[in-house]
Amino acid sequence: MKKIVFLLITFLFLCLLSGCWSYSELNERTIVAGAAIDRLESGEILLTAETIDFTGGESPGAESAILTGKGRSIAEAVYDITNQSGKELYWYHATLLILDNKYAKEGIQELLDFLVNQLEMRLTLTLAVSRLETAAEVLQLDAHGSNIKSFAITSIIQEQSRFGKTVHSNAYQVINRAMEPGVEFALAQIMSDVTEKNLSVDVAGCALFRGDRLVGWLDDKETIMMKLLLNSMEETEIEFLVDESHISVKTDAWKVQVHPEIEGDGATMRIAAEAMYEVLMLDGNQNMNDPDTVAQLDTALGAYVKECALDLIKRLQGLSCDALGWGNMIWQKDPAAYREFLSWTDVFQTIPVELTVTLQNRSSSSGMRVSLG
């Protein structure tokens, strides 16, 4: 009897080693490159999945194919696509998830839960918000002529983020920030740009979230300032005016230090920003070898950066969106003091800011520095 029981247990163990109950071959699945989520007037979710269709013959390659599904939840929409196609969606290679702005305004907590619970979904996939009528429209735009739109759009977002004109936020970062106290997040903003032949993808600016809800937008210039204040920009180009002359400069070696100071039932933020710069374009008759010209340019550039940074802060305060993570800085510095605030949102809306900008002209022989407090 013992031998029979032993043989049965051994047989069951070997069966478990040979595979898993839910296993399916790759040819029984549909590879997803990216997807768009829209909220329909009916209240249902419309999921538009861009899938990869491999072609053979004389010129083998990969083509984009669009599948759509509806449901009361994202999971139901996924099931609807699977039910129509007869194949499971394979999410491991997906790089992009585009959100409809109407859906984002209602809150994306369901999406974050879905991403965490979807075992095959990589949390490195990029999240973005569409400014078009729907998110699905983005997958119809030209994206550098690429066959697989999701891969190309992800690359465009990464490139524009390096220039500071948008943000590159993946699912892992958003989930982490959503769980931390005193911090909000932003996602890349996708629009369309009219070229001579067709509509193409235009990535510029970002979508701001408070909690899990979309609350506002920043353009590309505001986004550059936000990234500077987050100390996540090494270099960027800035254009401004000096006595009606257009000036273009390249700034680099940015160092931004933020010092929160708790004062009673509020706080003050003291910010020191410094960078090097060199002139790229000057459309006037200014002589860069003239110390007075250099001093004028230093002062104008510093004043411009300071004005733009303070305008951005006021914009974020007006939206009650702490995308700069100041509340989290205070919480890490003094958790007890942070908990004493009746509402960090109320504190953030009126928090005083002291900003100092220090710039050095790299191309000037004088090596002059200017500091604007």
CORNOR-V390171 format. One record per helix or strand of 3 or more residues. SS is the DSSP state (a for helix, b for strand). FROM is the first residue (numbers start at 0). LEN is the number of residues. If there is no record, write none. Layout:
ss: [SS | SS]
from: [FROM | FROM]
len: [LEN | LEN]
//
This chain:
ss: [a | a | b | b | a | b | a | b | b | a | a | b | a | a | a | b | b | b | a | b | b | b | a | a | a | a | b | b]
from: [1 | 25 | 28 | 44 | 56 | 60 | 73 | 87 | 95 | 100 | 108 | 125 | 135 | 148 | 170 | 184 | 198 | 212 | 219 | 234 | 244 | 265 | 290 | 325 | 334 | 343 | 351 | 368]
len: [16 | 3 | 11 | 11 | 3 | 11 | 12 | 3 | 5 | 6 | 9 | 5 | 5 | 14 | 9 | 10 | 12 | 6 | 10 | 8 | 19 | 17 | 28 | 8 | 6 | 7 | 10 | 4]
//
